[in-house]
């Protein structure tokens, strides 16, 4: 008995842990932490920030150290020389140090540093854009799951009405007031509603899974309870204020402006090649050579030849140099001219990209705002439609029990009520999605 109680407690704890209450704020927070695209963009930003260093602009000198050890063997025979025979081995060691420093190259150091800073800004903008898109996806997925859950409740209410209808027909049949045909019609409606409820539960499960995927969750089968409801809270937006906010804060436009700045910097880099390059160089060397072996001397006449061992004395040589270099490219076949012209054309393209995107976004903003206002009006109409459908369903139920209307008319009124509920839920979801798009396109989705 104790073991059964323990097992039951373990199962209960497991179920409690598996069911998680999830608010929209929690979903967004987890998505920002786990979403793979955000993590990739954040890592790319770190790379760009790491590259934003003068070390990559040739501002600092380069110093190199080297060593050139070597071994050489030489065996020479020359009867015409005093040294008629020589067999030597040389050991050399030559450490060296060199310094090169470009002290002026047409301002390319400053331009390259500004370019690296601009690239870091662009990476930050790409990260911001990815965050905004992810937040929008999570909001849409969250409220879509909420709507799917609410539709389950509507399906359950309709199924309850169908069940009550079966029980009513059974009672009528017991008292001889109803037939088998009426009961079969009621059961047919009940089975259809049961099938629709089953499909709706699958749709809700899929919607939750899509939400977990947008959040970057690894457990796509996690059971969650959505804590936030979809409420009707329309906002009276000012079109002019939204346009100003679009121009000032839209992330896509801001990134295009950064691209325009990068194109201008590229033009400056090409123009800097028309200026001379001045540098300084210095070097130091130390050579050490040791020679060993034997040499045979012949002095002519009757004197015998004499073989002598080399003493193995080291020879040392120290060298050093320092100097300035200045160069100017007079002619390169028109290479710089072509690249400069291409860079200027790229500037024009970047400016046109910005202006085109600005025009398209302004048009999309006004269309979205008009859609939002229209959807808000549709919700008001749909709410009246639901109130009418509920009243109609109440009257129809009374008339059906009183035998005034047949089962087919009652079923149609029942379906009209369910459709009105679905229409309102979808209208609320569309309004929320449109509002989310308005906030994203004007840079206000992250507040």
C-alpha positions as CSV (number, residue, x, y, z in Angstrom):
1,X,0.0,0.0,0.0
2,X,2.8,2.4,0.9
3,X,4.5,1.6,-2.4
4,X,1.4,2.4,-4.3
5,X,1.1,5.7,-2.5
6,X,4.7,6.5,-3.2
7,X,4.3,5.7,-6.9
8,X,1.2,7.8,-7.1
9,X,3.0,10.7,-5.5
10,X,5.9,10.4,-8.0
11,X,3.5,10.4,-10.9
12,X,1.7,13.4,-9.5
13,X,4.9,15.3,-9.1
14,X,5.9,14.4,-12.6
15,X,2.7,15.7,-14.1
16,X,2.9,18.9,-12.1
17,X,6.5,19.5,-13.3
18,X,5.5,18.7,-16.9
19,X,2.7,21.3,-17.0
20,X,4.2,24.8,-17.2
21,X,2.3,28.1,-17.0
22,X,3.7,30.3,-19.7
23,X,3.0,34.0,-20.1
24,X,3.7,36.0,-23.2
25,X,6.5,37.8,-21.4
26,X,8.1,34.5,-20.4
27,X,7.8,33.2,-23.9
28,X,9.5,36.2,-25.4
29,X,12.3,36.1,-22.7
30,X,13.0,32.4,-23.4
31,X,12.9,33.0,-27.1
32,X,15.5,35.8,-26.9
33,X,17.7,33.5,-24.9
34,X,17.3,30.3,-27.0
35,X,16.5,31.3,-30.5
36,X,19.2,30.0,-32.8
37,X,19.0,32.9,-35.3
38,X,19.5,35.4,-32.5
39,X,22.4,33.4,-31.1
40,X,24.0,33.3,-34.5
41,X,23.5,37.1,-35.0
42,X,24.9,37.8,-31.5
43,X,28.0,35.8,-32.3
44,X,28.5,37.6,-35.6
45,X,28.3,40.9,-33.6
46,X,31.0,39.7,-31.3
47,X,33.2,38.9,-34.3
48,X,32.6,42.4,-35.7
49,X,33.4,44.0,-32.4
50,X,36.5,42.0,-32.1
51,X,37.6,43.1,-35.5
52,X,37.1,46.7,-34.7
53,X,40.7,47.2,-33.7
54,X,43.5,49.4,-35.0
55,X,45.6,46.2,-35.2
56,X,43.7,45.4,-38.5
57,X,44.4,48.9,-40.0
58,X,48.2,48.8,-40.4
59,X,48.5,51.6,-37.8
60,X,51.2,49.8,-35.8
61,X,54.7,48.8,-37.0
62,X,55.6,45.2,-37.7
63,X,58.7,43.6,-36.1
64,X,60.1,40.3,-37.2
65,X,62.8,38.2,-35.7
66,X,64.7,35.6,-37.7
67,X,67.6,33.2,-37.4
68,X,69.5,31.5,-40.2
69,X,71.6,28.6,-39.0
70,X,73.6,26.6,-41.6
71,X,76.2,24.0,-42.1
72,X,78.5,23.9,-45.3
73,X,81.2,21.4,-46.3
74,X,83.9,22.3,-48.9
75,X,86.5,20.0,-50.4
76,X,88.9,21.9,-52.8
77,X,91.9,20.7,-54.8
78,X,94.0,23.3,-56.6
79,X,97.6,22.4,-57.5
80,X,98.3,25.9,-58.8
81,X,97.7,27.4,-55.4
82,X,99.7,27.5,-52.3
83,X,96.7,25.7,-50.6
84,X,96.7,22.7,-52.8
85,X,94.2,20.8,-50.8
86,X,91.4,22.1,-48.5
87,X,88.7,20.2,-46.7
88,X,86.6,22.5,-44.4
89,X,83.2,22.5,-42.6
90,X,81.6,25.8,-41.8
91,X,78.9,26.4,-39.1
92,X,77.0,29.7,-39.3
93,X,74.4,31.3,-37.1
94,X,72.7,34.5,-38.2
95,X,70.0,36.1,-36.0
96,X,68.3,39.2,-37.3
97,X,65.6,41.7,-36.5
98,X,63.6,43.9,-38.9
99,X,61.1,46.7,-38.3
100,X,58.7,48.2,-40.9
101,X,56.2,51.0,-40.2
102,X,53.9,52.7,-42.6
103,X,53.6,56.3,-41.2
104,X,51.4,57.7,-44.0
105,X,49.3,55.9,-46.6
106,X,46.8,58.5,-47.7
107,X,44.6,58.3,-44.6
108,X,43.7,54.6,-45.1
109,X,44.3,53.8,-41.5
110,X,41.6,56.2,-40.2
111,X,39.2,55.1,-43.0
112,X,39.7,51.4,-42.3
113,X,39.1,52.0,-38.6
114,X,35.9,53.9,-39.4
115,X,34.9,51.1,-41.7
116,X,35.4,48.5,-39.0
117,X,33.3,50.5,-36.6
118,X,30.5,50.8,-39.2
119,X,30.6,47.0,-39.8
120,X,30.2,46.5,-36.1
121,X,27.2,48.9,-36.2
122,X,25.7,46.9,-39.1
123,X,26.1,43.7,-37.2
124,X,24.4,45.2,-34.2
125,X,21.6,46.4,-36.5
126,X,21.2,42.9,-37.9
127,X,21.0,41.5,-34.4
128,X,18.3,44.0,-33.5
129,X,16.4,43.2,-36.7
130,X,16.6,39.5,-35.8
131,X,15.3,40.1,-32.3
132,X,12.4,42.2,-33.6
133,X,11.4,39.4,-36.1
134,X,11.7,36.8,-33.4
135,X,9.6,38.7,-30.9
136,X,6.9,39.2,-33.6
137,X,7.0,35.5,-34.5
138,X,6.6,34.6,-30.8
139,X,3.7,37.0,-30.3
140,X,1.9,35.7,-33.3
141,X,2.5,32.1,-32.4
142,X,1.5,32.6,-28.8
143,X,-1.9,34.3,-29.6
144,X,-2.5,31.8,-32.4
145,X,-2.2,29.0,-29.8
146,X,-4.6,31.0,-27.5
147,X,-7.1,31.2,-30.3
148,X,-6.8,27.5,-31.0
149,X,-7.4,26.8,-27.3
150,X,-10.5,29.1,-27.3
151,X,-11.8,27.3,-30.3
152,X,-11.6,24.1,-28.4
153,X,-13.9,25.6,-25.7
154,X,-16.4,26.6,-28.4
155,X,-16.3,23.1,-29.9
156,X,-16.9,21.7,-26.4
157,X,-19.9,24.0,-25.9
158,X,-21.4,22.9,-29.2
159,X,-20.7,19.3,-28.4
160,X,-22.6,19.8,-25.1
161,X,-25.6,21.1,-27.0
162,X,-25.5,18.1,-29.3
163,X,-25.3,15.8,-26.3
164,X,-28.3,17.5,-24.7
165,X,-30.1,17.1,-28.0
166,X,-29.6,13.3,-28.0
167,X,-30.8,13.0,-24.4
168,X,-33.8,15.1,-25.4
169,X,-34.7,12.9,-28.3
170,X,-34.3,9.8,-26.2
171,X,-36.7,11.2,-23.6
172,X,-39.2,12.0,-26.4
173,X,-38.8,8.6,-27.8
174,X,-39.6,7.0,-24.4
175,X,-42.8,9.0,-24.3
176,X,-43.7,8.2,-27.9
177,X,-43.2,11.7,-29.2
178,X,-40.1,11.1,-31.2
179,X,-38.8,8.5,-33.6
180,X,-35.5,6.8,-34.5
181,X,-34.9,9.2,-37.3
182,X,-34.8,12.2,-35.0
183,X,-32.4,10.4,-32.7
184,X,-30.1,9.4,-35.6
185,X,-30.0,13.0,-36.7
186,X,-29.0,14.1,-33.2
187,X,-26.3,11.4,-33.0
188,X,-25.0,12.4,-36.5
189,X,-24.6,16.0,-35.3
190,X,-22.9,14.8,-32.1
191,X,-20.4,12.6,-34.0
192,X,-19.6,15.5,-36.4
193,X,-19.0,17.8,-33.4
194,X,-16.9,15.1,-31.7
195,X,-14.7,14.8,-34.9
196,X,-14.4,18.6,-35.1
197,X,-13.3,18.8,-31.5
198,X,-10.7,16.1,-32.0
199,X,-9.3,18.0,-35.0
200,X,-9.3,21.2,-33.1
201,X,-7.3,19.7,-30.2
202,X,-4.7,18.5,-32.8
203,X,-4.6,22.1,-34.2
204,X,-4.0,23.4,-30.7
205,X,-1.2,21.0,-30.1
206,X,0.4,22.0,-33.3
207,X,0.1,25.6,-32.5
208,X,1.8,25.1,-29.1
209,X,4.5,23.2,-30.9
210,X,5.0,26.1,-33.3
211,X,5.2,28.4,-30.3
212,X,7.9,26.3,-28.7
213,X,9.9,26.2,-31.9
214,X,9.7,30.0,-32.2
215,X,11.0,30.1,-28.6
216,X,14.0,27.9,-29.5
217,X,12.9,25.1,-27.2
218,X,14.4,21.7,-27.7
219,X,11.4,19.9,-26.1
220,X,8.7,20.5,-28.7
221,X,6.3,18.1,-26.9
222,X,6.3,20.1,-23.6
223,X,3.0,20.7,-22.0
224,X,2.3,24.4,-21.3
225,X,-0.6,26.3,-20.0
226,X,-1.0,29.7,-21.7
227,X,-1.7,32.3,-19.1
228,X,-2.5,35.4,-21.2
229,X,-5.8,35.8,-23.0
230,X,-6.5,37.6,-26.3
231,X,-8.4,40.7,-25.4
232,X,-10.0,43.4,-27.5
233,X,-8.1,46.6,-26.8
234,X,-7.8,48.7,-30.0
235,X,-5.6,51.7,-30.1
236,X,-6.2,54.9,-32.0
237,X,-3.0,55.3,-34.0
238,X,-2.0,58.6,-35.6
239,X,-0.7,58.0,-39.2
240,X,1.7,61.0,-39.2
241,X,3.2,60.0,-35.9
242,X,3.7,56.4,-37.2
243,X,5.4,57.6,-40.3
244,X,7.8,59.7,-38.3
245,X,8.5,56.7,-36.1
246,X,9.0,54.6,-39.1
247,X,11.7,56.9,-40.6
248,X,13.4,57.3,-37.2
249,X,13.4,53.8,-35.8
250,X,12.7,51.2,-38.5
251,X,15.6,48.7,-38.3
252,X,15.7,47.8,-42.0
253,X,16.0,51.5,-42.9
254,X,18.7,52.0,-40.3
255,X,20.7,49.1,-41.7
256,X,20.4,50.5,-45.2
257,X,21.8,53.8,-44.0
258,X,24.7,52.0,-42.6
259,X,25.2,50.2,-45.9
260,X,25.2,53.6,-47.6
261,X,27.9,54.8,-45.2
262,X,30.0,51.7,-46.0
263,X,29.7,52.4,-49.7
264,X,31.0,56.0,-49.1
265,X,33.9,54.7,-47.1
266,X,34.8,52.3,-49.9
267,X,35.0,55.3,-52.2
268,X,37.3,57.1,-49.8
269,X,39.6,54.1,-49.7
270,X,40.0,54.1,-53.4
271,X,40.6,57.8,-53.5
272,X,43.3,57.5,-50.9
273,X,45.3,55.4,-53.3
274,X,46.1,58.6,-55.2
275,X,48.2,59.8,-52.3
276,X,51.8,58.7,-51.7
277,X,52.9,56.1,-49.1
278,X,55.6,56.9,-46.7
279,X,57.2,54.4,-44.4
280,X,60.2,53.7,-42.2
281,X,62.3,50.5,-42.0
282,X,65.2,49.3,-39.8
283,X,67.2,46.1,-39.5
284,X,69.8,44.5,-37.4
285,X,71.9,41.4,-38.1
286,X,74.5,39.4,-36.4
287,X,76.4,36.7,-38.2
288,X,78.6,34.1,-36.4
289,X,80.7,31.7,-38.5
290,X,83.0,28.9,-37.3
291,X,85.2,27.0,-39.8
292,X,87.0,23.7,-39.0
293,X,89.0,21.2,-41.2
294,X,92.4,20.8,-42.7
295,X,94.5,22.6,-45.4
296,X,97.6,21.4,-47.2
297,X,100.2,24.0,-48.2
298,X,102.8,23.6,-51.0
299,X,105.6,26.2,-51.3
300,X,107.4,24.7,-54.3
301,X,111.0,23.5,-54.7
302,X,112.2,20.6,-52.6
303,X,110.1,21.7,-49.6
304,X,107.6,19.0,-48.7
305,X,103.9,19.9,-48.4
306,X,102.5,20.7,-44.9
307,X,99.0,19.9,-43.6
308,X,97.5,22.3,-41.0
309,X,94.4,22.0,-38.9
310,X,92.1,25.1,-38.9
311,X,91.9,26.5,-35.4
312,X,88.1,26.8,-35.4
313,X,88.0,30.5,-34.6
314,X,84.6,32.2,-34.9
315,X,84.2,35.1,-37.3
316,X,81.6,37.7,-36.2
317,X,79.8,40.3,-38.3
318,X,77.3,42.9,-37.1
319,X,75.1,44.8,-39.5
320,X,72.5,47.4,-39.1
321,X,70.4,49.7,-41.2
322,X,67.6,52.3,-41.0
323,X,65.9,54.2,-43.7
324,X,62.8,55.9,-45.1
325,X,60.7,54.8,-48.1
326,X,58.3,56.9,-50.1
327,X,56.4,55.7,-53.1
328,X,53.7,57.0,-55.4
329,X,51.9,55.0,-58.1
330,X,52.0,57.1,-61.3
331,X,50.2,54.7,-63.7
332,X,48.3,51.5,-63.2
333,X,46.5,51.2,-66.5
334,X,43.4,52.9,-65.2
335,X,42.8,50.4,-62.5
336,X,42.1,53.1,-59.8
337,X,40.0,55.1,-62.1
338,X,37.7,52.2,-62.8
339,X,37.4,51.1,-59.2
340,X,36.7,54.7,-58.1
341,X,33.9,55.0,-60.7
342,X,32.5,51.6,-59.5
343,X,32.6,52.7,-55.9
344,X,30.7,55.9,-56.7
345,X,28.1,53.9,-58.5
346,X,27.8,51.7,-55.5
347,X,27.1,54.8,-53.4
348,X,24.3,55.7,-55.7
349,X,22.9,52.2,-55.5
350,X,23.0,52.2,-51.7
351,X,21.1,55.6,-51.6
352,X,18.5,54.3,-54.1
353,X,18.1,51.1,-52.0
354,X,17.3,53.3,-49.0
355,X,14.9,55.5,-50.8
356,X,13.1,52.5,-52.4
357,X,12.8,50.7,-49.1
358,X,11.6,53.9,-47.4
359,X,8.9,54.3,-50.0
360,X,7.8,50.7,-49.8
361,X,7.7,50.7,-46.0
362,X,5.7,53.9,-45.9
363,X,3.2,52.3,-48.3
364,X,3.1,49.1,-46.3
365,X,2.6,51.1,-43.1
366,X,-0.4,53.0,-44.4
367,X,-1.9,49.8,-45.8
368,X,-1.4,48.0,-42.5
369,X,-2.9,50.9,-40.5
370,X,-5.9,50.9,-42.8
371,X,-6.2,47.1,-42.3
372,X,-6.0,47.6,-38.6
373,X,-8.8,50.1,-38.5
374,X,-11.0,48.0,-40.7
375,X,-10.3,44.9,-38.5
376,X,-11.3,46.9,-35.4
377,X,-14.6,47.8,-37.0
378,X,-15.1,44.1,-38.1
379,X,-14.7,43.0,-34.4
380,X,-17.4,45.4,-33.3
381,X,-19.8,44.0,-35.9
382,X,-18.8,40.4,-35.0
383,X,-19.5,41.0,-31.4
384,X,-23.0,42.1,-32.3
385,X,-23.3,39.1,-34.5
386,X,-22.4,36.8,-31.6
387,X,-24.9,38.5,-29.3
388,X,-27.6,38.0,-31.9
389,X,-26.5,34.3,-32.5
390,X,-26.7,33.6,-28.8
391,X,-30.2,35.0,-28.5
392,X,-31.2,33.2,-31.6
393,X,-29.8,29.9,-30.3
394,X,-31.8,30.4,-27.0
395,X,-35.0,31.0,-28.9
396,X,-34.3,28.1,-31.3
397,X,-33.8,25.7,-28.4
398,X,-37.1,26.7,-26.9
399,X,-38.9,26.3,-30.2
400,X,-37.2,23.1,-30.9
401,X,-38.3,21.6,-27.6
402,X,-41.7,23.0,-28.3
403,X,-41.8,21.4,-31.7
404,X,-42.1,24.7,-33.6
405,X,-38.9,24.1,-35.7
406,X,-37.4,20.9,-37.0
407,X,-34.0,19.5,-36.1
408,X,-32.4,20.7,-39.3
409,X,-33.2,24.3,-38.7
410,X,-32.1,24.0,-35.1
411,X,-28.8,22.4,-36.2
412,X,-28.2,25.3,-38.7
413,X,-28.7,27.9,-36.0
414,X,-26.4,25.9,-33.7
415,X,-23.7,26.0,-36.4
416,X,-24.3,29.7,-37.0
417,X,-23.5,30.4,-33.4
418,X,-20.3,28.3,-33.5
419,X,-19.2,30.1,-36.7
420,X,-19.8,33.5,-35.2
421,X,-17.6,32.5,-32.2
422,X,-14.9,31.3,-34.6
423,X,-15.2,34.5,-36.7
424,X,-14.7,36.7,-33.6
425,X,-11.7,34.7,-32.4
426,X,-10.1,34.9,-35.9
427,X,-10.9,38.6,-36.1
428,X,-9.2,39.2,-32.7
429,X,-6.2,37.2,-33.8
430,X,-5.9,39.2,-37.1
431,X,-6.2,42.5,-35.2
432,X,-3.4,41.4,-32.8
433,X,-1.2,40.3,-35.7
434,X,-1.7,43.5,-37.5
435,X,-1.0,45.6,-34.4
436,X,2.2,43.6,-33.9
437,X,3.3,44.3,-37.5
438,X,2.6,48.0,-36.9
439,X,4.8,48.0,-33.8
440,X,7.6,46.0,-35.6
441,X,7.7,48.2,-38.7
442,X,7.9,51.4,-36.6
443,X,10.6,50.0,-34.2
444,X,8.3,49.8,-31.2
445,X,7.9,46.1,-30.7
446,X,10.7,46.0,-28.1
447,X,9.8,48.4,-25.4
